[in-house]
């Protein structure tokens, strides 16, 4: 799985915010707008704050996807391991009963 993001200036209102585009294997998985107007009453540069918020949101999204992928992979591996162990238990039980009776 390849998760990436792209932060672009807001095309609808240039100089007024950023658009975060989230990609999953090259296909756009979502888009979030970060208008700078939400941060105008802070003492910091509103465009920079909006950009940093977009970047932080992207990193949280990517980290969450990677954790989800690892959990999914673990669920796929676990039944395979259980099947192998189950087969080993059946073979051992067969050998015990074969010689016991």
C-alpha positions as CSV (number, residue, x, y, z in Angstrom):
1,X,0.0,0.0,0.0
2,X,1.3,3.4,-0.9
3,X,-0.2,6.4,0.9
4,X,0.7,9.9,-0.2
5,X,-0.6,13.4,0.0
6,X,-0.4,16.7,-1.9
7,X,-1.1,20.2,-0.5
8,X,-2.1,22.7,-3.1
9,X,-3.2,26.3,-3.0
10,X,-7.0,26.6,-2.9
11,X,-8.0,27.0,-6.6
12,X,-11.4,28.6,-5.8
13,X,-9.8,31.3,-3.7
14,X,-6.1,31.8,-4.4
15,X,-4.1,33.1,-1.4
16,X,-7.0,32.2,1.0
17,X,-6.1,28.6,2.0
18,X,-5.0,25.2,1.0
19,X,-6.4,21.9,-0.3
20,X,-5.2,18.6,1.0
21,X,-5.4,15.7,-1.4
22,X,-5.0,12.2,0.0
23,X,-3.9,9.4,-2.3
24,X,-4.2,5.6,-1.9
25,X,-2.0,3.8,-4.4
26,X,-2.1,6.8,-6.7
27,X,-5.9,7.2,-6.6
28,X,-7.4,10.2,-4.8
29,X,-9.0,8.9,-1.6
30,X,-10.1,12.3,-0.3
31,X,-9.8,16.0,-0.2
32,X,-10.0,18.5,2.7
33,X,-10.0,22.3,2.5
34,X,-8.0,24.3,5.0
35,X,-9.1,28.0,4.7
36,X,-6.7,30.5,6.1
37,X,-9.7,32.6,7.3
38,X,-10.0,30.1,10.2
39,X,-6.7,31.4,11.6
40,X,-6.8,35.1,10.8
41,X,-7.3,36.2,14.5
42,X,-4.1,34.5,15.6
43,X,-0.8,36.3,15.8
44,X,0.8,34.0,13.3
45,X,0.6,34.0,9.5
46,X,-2.8,32.5,8.7
47,X,-1.6,30.9,5.5
48,X,1.3,29.2,7.2
49,X,-0.9,28.0,10.1
50,X,-3.4,26.6,7.6
51,X,-0.6,24.8,5.7
52,X,0.8,23.3,8.9
53,X,-2.6,22.1,9.9
54,X,-3.1,20.4,6.5
55,X,0.3,18.8,6.7
56,X,-0.4,17.5,10.2
57,X,-3.8,16.1,9.1
58,X,-2.1,14.3,6.2
59,X,0.5,12.7,8.4
60,X,-2.2,11.5,10.9
61,X,-4.1,10.0,7.9
62,X,-1.1,8.2,6.6
63,X,-0.1,6.8,10.0
64,X,-3.6,5.6,10.6
65,X,-3.7,3.9,7.2
66,X,-0.4,2.1,7.9
67,X,-1.6,0.9,11.3
68,X,-4.9,-0.4,9.7
69,X,-2.8,-2.2,7.0
70,X,-0.6,-3.8,9.6
71,X,-3.7,-5.0,11.6
72,X,-5.3,-6.3,8.4
73,X,-2.1,-8.2,7.5
74,X,-1.9,-9.7,11.0
75,X,-5.5,-11.0,10.6
76,X,-4.5,-12.6,7.3
77,X,-1.4,-14.3,8.8
78,X,-3.1,-15.4,12.0
79,X,-5.6,-17.8,10.4
80,X,-2.9,-19.4,8.3
81,X,-0.8,-20.0,11.4
82,X,-3.8,-21.3,13.3
83,X,-4.5,-23.7,10.4
84,X,-0.9,-25.0,10.5
85,X,-1.0,-25.5,14.3
86,X,-4.4,-27.1,14.0
87,X,-3.1,-29.6,11.5
88,X,-0.1,-30.4,13.8
89,X,-2.5,-31.0,16.7
90,X,-4.7,-33.3,14.6
91,X,-1.7,-35.3,13.4
92,X,-0.4,-35.6,17.0
93,X,-3.9,-36.7,18.2
94,X,-4.1,-39.2,15.3
95,X,-0.8,-40.8,16.3
96,X,-1.8,-41.0,19.9
97,X,-5.1,-42.7,19.2
98,X,-3.6,-45.0,16.5
99,X,-1.2,-46.5,19.1
100,X,-3.5,-46.3,22.1
101,X,-6.4,-48.4,20.5
